Amino acid sequence: MHQRRDDHLVQCGREISIAEIEEIRETVATFCRLSREELAMTVCEHLGWHSASGSPKADACLKLLGKLESEGFLRLPDKHVSSRKELKKPCLTERTAPPPQIGDSLGEVGPVRLEVARGREQTELWNEYVHRYHYLGYKRPFGCFARYFVESERGRLGCLLFSGAAKSLGERDRWIGWNESSRLRRLGWVVNNTRFVIFPWVKVKCLASHVLGQAVRRIRDDWQERWSYRPVLLETFVDPRYYEGTCYRAANWQYLGLTSGEGLVRQGKSYTTSPKKIFVKPLVDDFRTVLCS
């Protein structure tokens, strides 16, 4: 989101002063042989413009550079035309084939634990499981993320994925107390439970809520280890056409209401989807102080 004020610009929650615009112009002129992406990374480094995890906010910077060029402040190098490779769906193999049904009680399956999927082999296996057994299939996560296997003495029981939060969500934003500026600045401290599947051969009562409880207790430490900061709020969406969200309620997540079903609005594009239930789970008592500061 780009806004113009008399003495500065605002891009994705970051105020860009007139002096910084001059610095950007000088950077672009000095490093004229760099690509647009390389210029964005360089500008982010010069301005100290980083996400919550400390990575450069290159996409937001690219949008700012494009806007400055359209208004005649600077001239960017030509865009490089590249062909994006289509994302291949995970291949289904025998390693994710259904084993015999597990119908024991939670106590009888032994200790249940979450294990982070690490390395290429585990990541590909996690992708295959989710593609095969989650009703939405596999989709590459964006931003910061963490993949988990649900493990037990009886074998692997399910998968979870946590990744970037929804960019704009009316019910959530009002509940937090966000205005647009604070949302853009602090969105990285909210994490979305994007995928959660207990495998269809696992019939263990209360397992899903038990797993969610474990995830809530460890996600901040895992995020700190991987991404160098600790989120303060979890969110998730539940499609009421298929699920009630019972496990989230049992794990003490709070129901906020329904999404609009309009999807994310992008310039020149529009789409609709079915309304989803919104659940949230604070990870610290003062989450609103962090998110609204």
C-alpha positions as CSV (number, residue, x, y, z in Angstrom):
1,M,0.0,0.0,0.0
2,H,1.5,3.3,-1.1
3,Q,0.4,6.7,0.3
4,R,1.7,10.2,-0.3
5,R,2.0,12.8,2.4
6,D,3.6,16.3,2.2
7,D,7.0,15.4,3.7
8,H,7.2,11.6,3.1
9,L,5.8,8.5,1.5
10,V,4.4,5.4,3.2
11,Q,5.1,2.0,1.7
12,C,3.8,-1.1,3.4
13,G,3.9,0.6,6.8
14,R,7.3,2.1,6.3
15,E,7.6,5.9,6.2
16,I,10.0,7.0,3.5
17,S,11.3,10.6,4.1
18,I,12.3,13.0,1.3
19,A,15.9,12.6,2.4
20,E,15.6,8.8,2.0
21,I,14.1,9.2,-1.5
22,E,17.1,11.3,-2.4
23,E,19.3,8.5,-1.0
24,I,17.4,5.9,-3.1
25,R,17.9,8.0,-6.3
26,E,21.6,8.2,-5.6
27,T,21.8,4.5,-5.0
28,V,19.9,3.7,-8.3
29,A,22.2,6.1,-10.2
30,T,25.4,4.7,-8.6
31,F,24.5,1.1,-9.1
32,C,22.9,1.4,-12.5
33,R,24.2,-2.0,-13.7
34,L,22.3,-3.9,-11.0
35,S,19.0,-5.6,-11.7
36,R,15.8,-4.3,-10.2
37,E,15.9,-7.1,-7.6
38,E,19.5,-6.4,-6.7
39,L,18.7,-2.7,-6.4
40,A,15.8,-3.5,-4.0
41,M,18.1,-5.6,-1.8
42,T,20.7,-2.8,-1.8
43,V,18.1,-0.1,-0.9
44,C,16.8,-2.3,1.9
45,E,20.3,-2.7,3.3
46,H,21.0,1.1,3.1
47,L,17.6,2.0,4.8
48,G,17.6,-0.9,7.3
49,W,14.3,-2.0,5.9
50,H,13.7,-5.5,7.2
51,S,10.9,-7.9,8.1
52,A,10.3,-9.2,11.6
53,S,12.7,-12.1,10.8
54,G,15.4,-9.7,9.8
55,S,15.2,-10.4,6.0
56,P,15.1,-7.5,3.6
57,K,11.6,-6.4,2.5
58,A,12.6,-6.7,-1.1
59,D,9.0,-7.1,-2.5
60,A,7.8,-3.9,-0.8
61,C,10.9,-2.1,-1.9
62,L,10.4,-3.2,-5.5
63,K,6.9,-1.7,-5.4
64,L,8.3,1.5,-4.0
65,L,10.9,1.7,-6.7
66,G,8.3,1.2,-9.4
67,K,6.1,3.9,-7.9
68,L,9.1,6.4,-7.8
69,E,9.9,5.6,-11.4
70,S,6.3,6.1,-12.5
71,E,6.3,9.6,-10.8
72,G,9.6,10.5,-12.5
73,F,11.9,10.4,-9.5
74,L,14.3,7.9,-11.0
75,R,14.9,5.5,-13.9
76,L,15.2,1.8,-13.3
77,P,16.9,-0.8,-15.5
78,D,14.8,-2.7,-17.9
79,K,12.9,-5.7,-16.5
80,H,14.3,-9.1,-17.2
81,V,11.8,-11.4,-18.8
82,S,12.1,-14.8,-17.1
83,S,9.9,-17.9,-17.5
84,R,8.7,-19.2,-14.2
85,K,8.8,-22.9,-13.9
86,E,5.4,-24.4,-13.0
87,L,5.4,-25.8,-9.5
88,K,5.4,-29.6,-9.7
89,K,3.0,-31.4,-7.6
90,P,4.6,-34.0,-5.2
91,C,4.7,-37.5,-6.6
92,L,2.7,-40.1,-4.6
93,T,4.8,-43.0,-3.5
94,E,4.5,-46.1,-1.4
95,R,6.1,-44.3,1.6
96,T,2.9,-42.3,2.2
97,A,0.5,-45.2,1.5
98,P,-2.1,-45.9,4.2
99,P,-1.0,-48.3,6.9
100,P,-3.4,-50.3,9.1
101,Q,-5.9,-48.2,11.1
102,I,-4.9,-46.8,14.5
103,G,-8.0,-46.7,16.7
104,D,-6.5,-46.6,20.2
105,S,-7.1,-44.0,22.9
106,L,-4.6,-41.1,23.2
107,G,-2.9,-42.8,26.1
108,E,-2.5,-46.0,24.2
109,V,-0.7,-44.6,21.2
110,G,2.2,-43.6,23.5
111,P,3.7,-40.1,23.8
112,V,2.7,-37.9,20.9
113,R,5.3,-35.4,19.8
114,L,5.9,-32.8,17.1
115,E,9.0,-33.0,15.0
116,V,10.2,-30.3,12.7
117,A,10.6,-31.4,9.1
118,R,14.2,-30.6,8.3
119,G,16.3,-31.1,5.2
120,R,15.2,-31.9,1.7
121,E,14.2,-35.5,2.2
122,Q,11.9,-34.8,5.2
123,T,10.5,-31.7,3.4
124,E,9.6,-33.7,0.3
125,L,8.0,-36.4,2.4
126,W,6.0,-33.8,4.3
127,N,4.9,-32.2,1.0
128,E,3.8,-35.6,-0.3
129,Y,1.8,-36.5,2.8
130,V,-0.1,-33.1,2.7
131,H,-0.7,-33.3,-1.0
132,R,-2.1,-36.8,-0.6
133,Y,-4.3,-36.4,2.6
134,H,-5.1,-32.7,3.1
135,Y,-8.3,-31.6,1.3
136,L,-6.6,-28.5,0.0
137,G,-3.4,-30.3,-1.1
138,Y,0.1,-29.0,-1.0
139,K,0.9,-25.3,-1.7
140,R,4.3,-23.8,-1.2
141,P,4.3,-21.6,2.0
142,F,5.3,-18.0,1.8
143,G,7.3,-15.9,4.2
144,C,8.5,-17.5,7.4
145,F,7.2,-21.0,8.0
146,A,7.6,-24.3,10.0
147,R,6.6,-27.8,8.9
148,Y,5.8,-30.4,11.6
149,F,5.2,-34.1,11.6
150,V,3.0,-35.6,14.3
151,E,4.9,-38.6,15.6
152,S,4.1,-41.4,18.1
153,E,5.2,-44.9,19.1
154,R,2.6,-46.2,16.7
155,G,4.0,-44.2,13.8
156,R,3.4,-41.0,12.0
157,L,-0.1,-39.5,12.7
158,G,-0.3,-36.2,10.9
159,C,1.2,-32.9,9.6
160,L,1.0,-29.2,10.5
161,L,2.2,-26.1,8.7
162,F,2.6,-22.6,10.2
163,S,3.3,-19.7,7.8
164,G,2.6,-16.1,7.0
165,A,-0.7,-14.5,8.3
166,A,-3.5,-13.2,6.1
167,K,-2.5,-9.7,4.9
168,S,-5.9,-8.1,5.7
169,L,-8.7,-9.6,7.7
170,G,-11.5,-7.3,9.0
171,E,-12.7,-9.4,12.0
172,R,-9.1,-10.1,13.2
173,D,-7.9,-6.6,12.6
174,R,-10.8,-5.0,14.6
175,W,-10.3,-7.6,17.4
176,I,-6.6,-6.7,17.7
177,G,-7.3,-3.0,17.4
178,W,-5.2,-2.5,14.3
179,N,-5.3,0.5,12.0
180,E,-3.7,0.0,8.6
181,S,-0.3,1.4,9.6
182,S,0.1,-0.8,12.7
183,R,-1.1,-3.9,10.7
184,L,1.5,-3.3,8.0
185,R,4.2,-2.8,10.6
186,R,3.3,-5.8,12.8
187,L,1.8,-8.4,10.6
188,G,4.9,-10.6,10.8
189,W,4.2,-11.2,14.5
190,V,1.0,-13.1,13.6
191,V,1.4,-16.7,12.2
192,N,-1.2,-18.7,10.4
193,N,-1.8,-22.5,11.0
194,T,-2.1,-23.0,7.2
195,R,-2.3,-26.8,7.1
196,F,-3.3,-29.3,9.7
197,V,-4.2,-32.9,8.9
198,I,-4.6,-36.0,11.0
199,F,-4.2,-39.0,8.6
200,P,-7.5,-40.7,7.7
201,W,-6.4,-44.1,9.2
202,V,-5.8,-42.4,12.6
203,K,-9.0,-42.6,14.8
204,V,-7.7,-41.3,18.2
205,K,-10.1,-39.2,20.2
206,C,-8.8,-35.8,21.3
207,L,-5.6,-36.2,19.3
208,A,-6.1,-33.0,17.2
209,S,-6.6,-30.7,20.2
210,H,-3.7,-32.4,22.0
211,V,-1.4,-31.7,19.0
212,L,-2.6,-28.1,18.8
213,G,-1.8,-27.6,22.5
214,Q,1.8,-28.9,21.9
215,A,2.2,-26.5,18.9
216,V,1.1,-23.5,21.0
217,R,3.6,-24.3,23.7
218,R,6.6,-24.7,21.3
219,I,6.0,-22.5,18.3
220,R,7.6,-19.4,19.7
221,D,10.9,-21.2,20.5
222,D,10.9,-22.9,17.2
223,W,10.3,-19.6,15.4
224,Q,13.0,-18.0,17.4
225,E,15.5,-20.7,16.4
226,R,14.6,-20.6,12.7
227,W,13.6,-17.0,12.1
228,S,15.2,-15.1,15.1
229,Y,12.0,-13.6,16.6
230,R,9.0,-14.8,18.6
231,P,5.4,-14.4,17.2
232,V,2.7,-13.4,19.6
233,L,-0.6,-14.6,18.0
234,L,-1.7,-17.6,16.0
235,E,-4.6,-17.6,13.5
236,T,-6.3,-20.2,11.3
237,F,-9.2,-20.6,8.9
238,V,-11.8,-23.4,9.0
239,D,-14.1,-24.1,6.1
240,P,-17.5,-24.7,7.6
241,R,-18.6,-26.7,4.5
242,Y,-16.3,-29.5,5.8
243,Y,-15.4,-28.9,9.4
244,E,-16.7,-27.3,12.6
245,G,-13.4,-26.3,14.1
246,T,-14.1,-28.5,17.2
247,C,-10.4,-29.3,17.8
248,Y,-9.6,-25.5,17.9
249,R,-12.3,-24.8,20.3
250,A,-11.2,-27.8,22.5
251,A,-7.6,-26.3,22.4
252,N,-9.0,-23.0,23.7
253,W,-8.7,-21.0,20.4
254,Q,-11.1,-18.1,20.2
255,Y,-13.7,-17.9,17.4
256,L,-13.9,-14.4,15.9
257,G,-16.4,-14.8,13.1
258,L,-16.4,-15.4,9.4
259,T,-14.3,-14.1,6.6
260,S,-16.0,-12.0,3.9
261,G,-15.4,-14.6,1.2
262,E,-14.2,-11.9,-1.1
263,G,-10.5,-13.0,-1.1
264,L,-7.5,-10.6,-1.3
265,V,-8.1,-7.7,-3.6
266,R,-5.4,-7.1,-6.1
267,Q,-5.3,-4.4,-8.8
268,G,-6.9,-5.7,-12.0
269,K,-7.9,-9.0,-10.3
270,S,-10.8,-10.2,-8.2
271,Y,-12.0,-13.6,-7.0
272,T,-14.4,-15.0,-4.5
273,T,-14.3,-17.9,-2.2
274,S,-16.5,-19.4,0.5
275,P,-16.5,-17.7,3.9
276,K,-14.2,-19.3,6.5
277,K,-14.4,-19.4,10.3
278,I,-11.6,-17.4,11.9
279,F,-9.9,-18.8,15.1
280,V,-7.1,-17.1,17.0
281,K,-4.8,-18.1,19.9
282,P,-2.7,-15.5,21.7
283,L,0.8,-16.8,22.6
284,V,1.5,-14.1,25.2
285,D,-0.7,-12.0,27.5
286,D,0.4,-8.6,26.2
287,F,0.0,-9.5,22.5
288,R,-2.0,-6.4,21.8
289,T,0.7,-4.2,23.2
290,V,3.2,-5.8,20.8
291,L,1.0,-5.8,17.8
292,C,-0.2,-2.2,18.3
293,S,3.0,-0.6,19.3
